[in-house]
Amino acid sequence: MNIEPILTVNFFITTSENEPVRDWLKDMDRENRKIIGEDIKLIQFRWPLGMPLVRKMETDLWEVRSKLENGNIARVFFTVQDNQMILLHGFIKKYQKTPIKEIELARTRKNQWLNEV
């Protein structure tokens, strides 16, 4: 197994210097943060990965699919550029189909990040 990560993980930073995914994670209980963190770490060290952990949503946009301890399902949208994994948006999934507003927010942040690079 590779001991060096394939990807570096960074949080998307808004123009007001907030880190929405970091803030979202901080609001979770410790065990659920740990589950999501372990899933992200697995992607970091074994990229590229596919289902069931990673699902490609569209060009340059994927989701981490985490099953939380309380039966909830978390999703973290991310993009990958130059061996960087940028965490764009996280949410708790309440419906079978991912709400379009969640995808649109992640897409907007992805495009904003790509334009700044």
Number of C-alpha atoms within 10 A of each C-alpha: 5 7 6 9 15 16 20 14 18 15 16 24 18 13 8 6 8 12 17 17 20 17 11 14 17 11 9 11 9 10 12 18 16 14 16 20 14 13 17 21 16 14 21 20 17 15 16 10 14 13 10 9 15 21 15 16 13 10 8 13 18 22 25 23 20 23 17 16 10 8 7 12 15 19 20 20 27 27 23 17 11 7 13 15 21 23 27 28 24 21 14 14 16 11 8 6 7 11 11 9 9 15 18 11 14 24 22 12 22 23 13 15 16 11 8 7 6
